[in-house]
Amino acid sequence: MEPHKKLINSVDGCVDEALCGLARAAGGLSVLKGHRVVLRSDLDSLRGKVALLSGGGSGHEPAHGGYIGAGMLSAAVAGGVFASPPPASILAAILSLHSAGASGVLLIVKNYTGDRLNFGLAAEQARNHGVSVDMVIVAEDCAFDRPSKAGRRGLCGTIFIHKLAGALAEEGCSLDKIVSKVTEVLKGIGTLGVSLAPCSVPGCLPSFDLQPGDMELGLGIHGEPGIKRSKVTSADEVVKTMIDHMTNPNSQSHLSLKAGDTVVVCVNNLGALSCLEMAVVTRSAVVCLESRGAVVARVMTGSFMTSLEMAGVSLSLMKVDQEILRLFDAKTTAPAWPNLSSACVSGRSYITEPPVLSTRPQDGAHSEGPLSEVMRKVLEKVCSTLLAMQEELNSLDRDSGDGDCGNTHAQAAGAIQRWLQEHMVPGCPGQLLLVLAGLVQEKMGGSSGALYSLFLTAAAGHLSEGQSDASTWAGAMHAGMQAMRRYGGADPGDRTMLDALCPAVDELMKLTTAPHGGQMTILQTAVQKAATGAEGTRNLTARAGRASYIAADRVTLPDPGAVAVAAILKSVMEVLEGQK
């Protein structure tokens, strides 16, 4: 097996380069020379206040460097990927904070043996340098019913402690007071993770094997496996399983959650879930918690403490009261902390009613007029023509598209026929075109439905009450064609329906100046130009529409959309000729 591909320069240099990238991108951060330590750039602002230092292995980005800023961490120490940082770097960070004038330094450490040992050693050495240091161990993992002597692991719930301790430090609280407050809060925090696929450390093979379709419950953030494997089910079921396990009173590491408790939820992407999946899981978590009577006060959703590119998610819950929420909501400049609303999630009305639209044009009652009869005849003829051409158009479309052009035109024709049986044809041509636009948009489908609707809607605006002479119709046709071109992005010559429509409309524009007697001749010429344009599409290379994705030498028949347009125009002309 090959190691998983990573977009890095080298396995050895990736951690240092990542820290450099973080500091270069964030104006408030700097790197401590000679160490994998990221600090606040404005260390002066720590004078007289407690400084906060956290850290651990790399590969959990944005933790921990992303949580440095006013109101959160003062510095973070990074080890190698998934490796505890060395005591010398931890000490260098503590002494940098102390020399900036911090009144004391609080170490926030996740409960892993290596981290406890190295941070503990640095703390003892710092005390010998006269620094006031204390340490809080975060161990909020809810995976194991009977934790071993090593205890529960520290996971994504750690960032809650960064936030609350940071807000207290910013307010000028003493080291002792911060330690006692967060120690109390820690009792009400729990985290559980689930993974659909493992991650791999740069240069190494995946951390564990997981068969496709399986998921691992209760895993840590270093690729260490969890407590049980099962088949992946729906997001709702996975989230329910997680919350059931986290709150199961028979487990020694459960979080006790009862109806009426107020919680903050962190839905944490372990690295490779899409934002879409994260949003689905977030909904599941909120719904599941509310169904148990919990009040969800805030929801964080995103990547907060990852495990490289592991495809999975962890849920962290923190029980809160008004004071904890106040600290949680306090402003911070840390780049990875989300810009959350301070409105309570539960109990908020989150659905907005859409405006009530007036009835659809095709549902309205219309009054007949002098043109109603001829317009009905034209429509009947157009519909019967398109229905008769259904197979011909499908056959042409199989040559250059997906073979359904005849079906879509027949659907529109059938819808118009059914409408004609039950409705009067309005005397106002503009109203009729809006009715047709509504029917076509709803019943025709595809891009042809949208194009015809655009044409009819734009044309309708030019055929207002009382205006229906030949020149007005020509202007309306032109407006419809322009709308098709503007939104469809095609031009004559691109092998689309426009190759029949545009030459016909150009000819019809002569109606604006023609004497009354010459109008039928112009219409006949326009119909002829549409037919010639449709036939000419045989020799064109498609540059727009579905056919543009097909090799040109395979497309030898005329474009079905253009053939349909030519047939519609011919039907109109034949009815008008018969009216004489």
N, C-alpha and C positions, 0 to 999 in steps of 0.2 A: 504493500500500500504506500501511496505517496502522502507526504504531509499535506494538509489542507492549504490551498493557495492563499497567501496574504499579500496585501498591497503595502509592502514595507521595503526599506532599502537593505536592511540586514537584521538578522535575528538579534545580534549583540547590541545594535544601536537603536532598536525600535523604541525602547522605553525613554531613553534620553531625548530622542527626536520628538517623541510624543509630548513630553513635558515642555520642550522648547516650543512646539506648535501651540500648546495651550497658552503659554505665557506670551507668545508673540501676538496671539489673537485677542487676548483679554488685557485691556489697558490697566487693570488693577492688580496684575500679578507679575512676579519676577521669580527667577530661579536662583537658588543659593549656589554660588560657584563651587565646583568640586563635589557637590552632593545632589542626590535626587530629591531635592526639597523645593517646593513652590511656596512662596510667601506673598503676603499682601505687599504691594509696592509702597503703601503709605503706613509703614510701621510706626511712625510718630503718633498716629492716632490711637495706638494701644497704651500710651503712657497713663499709668495709674489704673488701668483696667486689667481684668483677667484675660489672658490670651488662650486661644483654643488650638490644640494641635491634634490631628488625627492622621491616619495613613494606613498602609498595608500593601499588599501585593498590587502590581499593575494588572491591567486586563479588566478592571471593573469600571472603566471610565463611563460617565464623568466623575465617579468617585475616585479619589477624594479631592483632587485639585480643583474640580469645578465648584466646590462648595466653599471656596475661600472668598471672603469679602466682608465688608461691614455688616454686622449682624449674624455672621456665621463663623467659619474657621479663620484663624489667623495664618495658619500654615498647614501643609500636608507633606508627609514623607512617603516616597514611593519605593517599594522593593522591585525586584525583577517581576516578570509575569507570574502571578500567583505565588510569589515568594515574599516572606516577611522582610521589611527593610532592616538594614544593619544598625546596631546601636550607635555607632559613631555619627551617622547622619541624623538619627533622632535627637541625639545630644546637641549636635550643631544647630538644629532647628530650635530646640528649647533655649539654648544660650542666645541665639539671635533675637528671640522674642523677649528674653529677660533683659538683654542689653538695650532693647528699644524702650525700656521703662515699664514693661508689663508688671503688674502687682503680683501676679502668680500665673502659673501655666497649668491648664487642665488637659490631660491626655485622654482622648476618647478612642478606646481600643476595642476591636471586635474579638470575640472569645475564640481565638485559635492559639494553640500552644506557642508557636513561633512568635506571634505578635505579643503575647503576654510576656514572654521571656525578654524579647529585645526592647520593648517599650519599658518594661520593669527595670531592666539593667540601666537604660538611659536615665530613667527617673531617679534611681539611686545615685548615679554619678552626678546628676544635676543638683541633687540636694547637697552633695559634698561641695558644690560650687556656690552654695548659699541661695539656690533658687527655691521658691515656694512652689512645689509641684504636687498635683494629685491626679489620680487616674480613675476613670469610670470604665467598667467592662460592660459591653453590650452583648447580651446572650439571649436573643429573643426568638430563636428558631423553635417552631412548634412541631417539627417533624417526628421526633422520637418519643414514644410513649414512656420509655424508661431510659432517660439519658445516661450515658456512661459517666465515669468519674470526670472526664474532660468537660462535661457539661454541655449546655446548648450552644450552638454556633451563633456568631454575630452576623446578621444579614442586612437587608436593605432598611430595616427599622432604625439602623444606626443614624440615618440622615435626619430622622425626627429629632434625635438627641443633638446632632450638630446644630439644628435650627433653634431648638428651645434654649440650649446652653448659650448659643450665640446671641440670642435676643436678651437673655439675662446679663451676659457680660457687657453688652452694648449699653445696658441701663446702669452699669456700674456696680452690679452685685458682687459680693465677696466670693472667693473660691469655695469656702465651706458651704455657703448658701446655695451656690449653683450645684455643687455635688449632691447636697441633700435633696434639692428639688428634682433633679433628673433621675436620681436613684428611685425616688417615689414614682415618677412617671414611667420608668422602665418596667414596673410590675404590670402595666396596662398595655404593653406593646407585644405583638406577636407577628411572625412572618412565616409563610410557607411558600415553597417554589414548586413548579412543575415544568418538566422539559419534554419536548417532542424530538429533540436531536441534540447530540453532544457538541462541545466546542473543542478546538484544538489549540494548544499553546504554539506560538510561532516556532516552526522547525520540528514539531512533534506530530505524532498521530493523534486522532481523536481520543478524548479523555476516557470514554467508555463506549461500548457498542449498544445501540438501541435499534431494534428491528423497525422497519417502516411500519407505521400504524400503531406503534407502542408509545406509551408515555411513562415517564419516571416521576413519581411523587416524592416531594420532600428532599430534593437534592440541595447541596450547598452551592457556593458561588465559585468554587475552584474546580468544577467538573467532577467533584466526588459524588458517587451515586447516592440515590435516595433510599427510601424505606420500602417502596413497592412499585411494581410495574403493572400496567394494565393497558387495555386497548384505549386509544384516543376516542372520546365520544364528542358530543356537542359542547360548545363553549359553556352553555348554561350548566350542563352536568359536571364538567370539569371544575368549574368555579364552586358549585354546590359541594362537591367532594372535598375541595380544599378547605372551604369554610367549616364544613362538618368536622373535618379532622382537626383543624386549628382550635375549635371550641369544644371538643369532646372532653367532658369532665373526667373520663376514665384515664386520660393521658396525663402524665406528670408535667408535661410541658405545654399544657393547653392554656389558652387565653379565655378567662371566664367572661362570657358575653350574655347579658340578659336583656329582655325587652326593656326599652326605655334608655339604654346606654347610648351615649353620643360618641361617635367615632370619626376619626380621620382615616381615609383609605389611601394607600399608595399602590397603584397598579404599575408594577415595574417590569419593563421589557428586559429580559436577560440577554438580549443582543440582536436576535434575528427575526423577531416577529414583525410583520408589517404593521403600519399605523392603523390599517383597516381592522386587523385582528385585535389590536390593542383596544380600539374603540368598542368592538363587540364585547370583549372580555370586561371592559369597564362597565358597560351597561349591565352585564350579567352580575357583576359584583354588587353594584348599587341595588339592583332589584332583589338579589338574594338577601342582602343585609336588611333591607327594608321589610322583607317578608318575615323576618324574625323579630321585627319590632325595634330594630336599632335605628337611631337617627344618624344619618350620614351628614356630617357637617361640612367636610371638604373632601375633594377627590384630586389626587395627583395622578396623572397618567403619562407615561413616557419612559425613557431610559434614564434610570437614576443610579443603579448599581448593577452593572452588567457582568456577564461572564463571557467576555470576548463575543463570539458570534453564536452563542447557544440559542437555539430556537425554543424559548420558553418564557414563562412569566412568573413573578412572585407577587403575592398579596401581602402587604403589611397593614395591620390595623393598630390604631392607637386610641385608647379610650381617653376622652378629653372632657374638661369642664371649661367654663368661660375664661379662666385665667390661662390655662394651657392654650386655648384657641387664640387668645390675645398675643401670646408669645409666638405662636405658629404664624399668625398673620403679620407680625412685625416686619417692616421692610428690610430687605437685604440686597446687597449689590453682587452677591455670589452669582456667577454667570449660569450655573446649571440649575439654580432654584427656579421653579416655574412662577409665572406671573398669575397667581390664582386670584379668583374673585373671593371676597370675604362674605358672600351670601351663603346661607345654609343650603346644601344640595337637596336634602329631604324637605318636602313641604313647599318647594318652590314650583309655581306653575311654569312649565317649560314648553308648553305647546301654544302656538299662536294661531288663531282662526284666520283663514284666508278671507279676503274680501269676497262678498257674494257677487258673482258676475251676473249681468243681465242675461236673459235667456239667450240661447244660441240662435243665430239667424235662422237656421233650418227649422226651429220650433215655433217661430212667431207666426201670427196671422197676418196675411198680406192682402191688400186690395188689388183687384185686377185692373188692367189698363189697356189701351189700344194695342200695345205690343205683346200682351200676354199670349195671345193665340199663336203668333208666329214664333215666339221664343219657345213655347211648348213643343211645336213641331220640330224646331231645330234640335232641341234637346233629345227628343224621341229618336230622331234620325242618327244623331251622334252616338247615342247609347246602343242602338241596334247595330250600327257599323262596328263599334269597338267589340261588341260581343261576338259578332261574326268573325272578327279578325283575331280572336283570342289565340288560336293555335298557331296562326302565322307569326304573330308577335313573339310568342314563346319560342318558336323555332329559330327566329332571328336572334333572340336573346341567348339561346344556347350556344350560338356561334361566338358571342362576345361578352356574355355576362353570366348570370345565374339562372337563366331560363324561365323567369317568372314575369316578364314584362306584360305578356298577354293577360295573365291572371290579375295583375294589379290594375290594369285598365278595365278589365271585366268587373272587378269588385266595385270600382268607382261607378261604372255604367249601371250595375245592378242597384247600387244605393240610390242613384239619381232616379232610376225608373220607379223604385218603391216610393220615393218621395213624391214624384209626379202623380202617383195614383191617389195620394191622400191630401194633396195640397193644391191650392190655387197658385198659379204662376204670378208673382207680383208684377204690376205694370211698370214699376221702376227697374230698369236694367241693373242699376248699381246694387239694389237689394237682392236681385236674383244671383248676381255674381258672388255676393257674400254668402248666400245660402249654399251655392255650389262649392265655394271655398271651404265652408264648414263641413260639408259632406265628404269632400275629397280628403281633407286633412284627417278626418276620423276613420274613413272606410278604405282609403286607397293604400296608405302605408308606404314605407320605403322613401327613397329620396324623390321619386317621381311625385308622390303625394304631396310632399313639402313644396316641390317646384311648382306644380299646378296651383296649389293653394296660394303661394306667393304671387303668382301671375294674376290669379282671380282677385285676391285681396287688394293688390296695388291698382289693378284696372278698375275695381269697383269705386275707388275714390274719385275717379274721373267721370263717372256716369251718375251724377247726382240727379235729383228730381227734375223732370222736364227736359233734360238735355239728352237727346238720343239721336242726333243727326249723324250722318256718316263720318263727318270730321271729328266729332266727339268720340265715336267708337274707335277711330284710328288712333287718337291720342291715348285712349284707355289701353289699347293693345300695346302701344309703344311703352307706356308706363309699366305694364305687366312684364314685358320682355326685359326692360331695364332692371326690374327687381330680380328677375331670374338670374341675370348676368351678375348683378352686384353680390347677391348672397351665394349663388351657386359656384361662382369663380370660373365659369367656362365662357368661352368666346366662340363666335362662328369659326369653323375650321378645326374645332377640337373633337369632332365626331360625336355630337350630342344632339338632342332635340332642337337646340338652337340653330342647327344648320338648316332645318326646315322653317323654323319660326322667324328667324331674323330677316331673310330675304323677303318673306311674305309681308312682314310688318313694314319693312322699308317701302315696299310697293304700296301698301295700304295708306301710308302717310301722304300719298298723292291725293287722297280723298279730301285733304284739307283745302285744296285749291281747285279740285276738279268741278266742272259743271255737272248739274244733276244727271243729265243724260249719260255721262260717261262713267258713272259709278260702277255699274255691273261689269264693265270691261276691266276696270282696275281690279275688282274682286277676282275675276277669272284669271287675270295675269298673276295676282298674288298666289292663288291656289296652285297655278302651274309652277311658279317659282319654288313653292314649298315642296312640290313633288320632285322637281329637279334637284333641289337641295338635299332631300332625303336620299334619292338615288345616288347622288354624288358622294355620300358618306362611305360608300364602298371603298373609295380610293383614299380615304383620309386615315391618318394615324390618330388613334384616340389619345388625347392629352388631358382629358378630365373624365370623371365618372368611373364606374366600375371597370369598363373595358380598357381603361388606361393601364391596368395592371397586367394585361395579357399581351403576349408577343404579337407585334403588328402583322407578321406574315400569316398568322393563324386566323385573322379577322378579315373575311372576304365578302360578307354580305352587308347590306345597308344597316344602319343603326336603327333598332326597333323604336326608340323614342322619337326619332325624326319621322319614321314611317307613320307612327300613330298621329303625330301633329298634322302631317300632310292629309291624312284621312279625315281628321276632325274638321279641318278647314274646308275640305272638299264637300263633306256632308252639309256644312253650313251653307255653302254656295248653292248646292243642288236644291235645298229647300227654298232659298231666296229666289232662285230662278223660277221655281214652280209657282211663286206667289204672283208673278206678273199677270 
